[in-house]
Amino acid sequence: MEDMSFEILEAVRDTYDDKTESSNELIAKCMFYLYHTYDNDMLRQGCVEIMNYLNYCIQCGLKMQYYQWEENRPIGAEILGCYDCPNCNSEVFM
């Protein structure tokens, strides 16, 4: 049987994506469900990429928060930041 992982992910995104926060939340819930229900590696990797893009945690499904800080370097200060899950601390660096 042919792997339809890409087509499934595209169908979910195309069906629900209207660029609003509620549609992003619905897409994230679908990706969370697919990730935790199926063991197809290609499908799961696609779910991780979409969840990271939408800034939702793949482990618990919560919206990640952006944290920003400044680090001093020999050539001057550098502003760094990352998205972090307030529930389980899985990080996706920008």
C-alpha positions as CSV (number, residue, x, y, z in Angstrom):
1,M,0.0,0.0,0.0
2,E,1.3,3.4,-0.9
3,D,2.3,5.8,1.9
4,M,-0.3,8.7,1.9
5,S,1.2,10.6,4.9
6,F,1.9,13.8,3.0
7,E,-1.5,13.8,1.5
8,I,-3.2,13.3,4.9
9,L,-1.2,16.2,6.4
10,E,-2.0,18.4,3.5
11,A,-5.7,17.5,3.6
12,V,-5.9,18.5,7.3
13,R,-4.0,21.7,6.7
14,D,-6.0,22.7,3.6
15,T,-9.3,21.9,5.2
16,Y,-8.9,23.8,8.4
17,D,-6.4,26.5,7.7
18,D,-8.0,29.9,7.5
19,K,-5.1,31.8,9.3
20,T,-6.9,32.2,12.6
21,E,-5.9,31.1,16.0
22,S,-8.9,28.8,16.3
23,S,-8.0,27.1,13.1
24,N,-4.4,26.7,14.2
25,E,-5.6,25.1,17.4
26,L,-7.8,22.7,15.5
27,I,-5.0,21.7,13.2
28,A,-2.7,21.2,16.2
29,K,-5.3,18.9,17.8
30,C,-5.5,16.9,14.6
31,M,-1.7,16.6,14.4
32,F,-1.5,15.7,18.1
33,Y,-4.1,12.9,17.5
34,L,-2.3,11.6,14.4
35,Y,1.1,11.7,16.1
36,H,-0.1,9.8,19.2
37,T,-2.3,7.3,17.3
38,Y,-0.2,6.1,14.4
39,D,3.3,4.7,14.2
40,N,4.1,5.7,10.7
41,D,7.5,7.6,10.9
42,M,6.8,9.8,7.9
43,L,3.4,10.8,9.2
44,R,4.8,11.5,12.7
45,Q,7.7,13.6,11.4
46,G,5.2,15.7,9.4
47,C,3.1,16.2,12.5
48,V,6.1,17.3,14.4
49,E,7.0,19.8,11.7
50,I,3.5,21.3,11.6
51,M,3.2,21.4,15.4
52,N,6.6,23.2,15.5
53,Y,5.5,25.7,12.8
54,L,2.3,26.4,14.7
55,N,4.2,26.5,18.1
56,Y,2.3,23.8,19.8
57,C,4.0,21.1,21.9
58,I,3.9,17.6,20.3
59,Q,4.1,15.9,23.7
60,C,1.1,17.5,25.5
61,G,-0.6,19.6,22.8
62,L,-0.4,23.0,24.6
63,K,0.6,26.3,22.9
64,M,4.2,27.0,23.5
65,Q,5.4,30.4,24.9
66,Y,8.2,32.5,23.4
67,Y,11.0,33.4,25.8
68,Q,13.6,36.0,25.0
69,W,16.8,36.9,26.8
70,E,20.0,38.8,26.2
71,E,23.5,37.3,26.3
72,N,26.7,39.3,26.5
73,R,29.3,38.4,23.9
74,P,32.8,39.9,23.3
75,I,31.4,41.8,20.3
76,G,28.3,43.0,22.1
77,A,25.0,41.8,23.4
78,E,23.0,39.2,21.5
79,I,19.3,38.7,21.8
80,L,18.3,35.0,21.9
81,G,14.9,33.4,22.2
82,C,13.1,30.1,22.0
83,Y,9.6,28.6,22.2
84,D,9.1,26.5,25.3
85,C,6.2,24.4,26.5
86,P,5.0,25.7,29.9
87,N,3.9,22.2,30.8
88,C,6.7,19.9,29.8
89,N,9.7,22.1,28.7
90,S,10.1,20.7,25.2
91,E,12.0,23.5,23.3
92,V,11.9,24.5,19.7
93,F,14.6,27.1,19.0
94,M,14.1,29.9,16.6
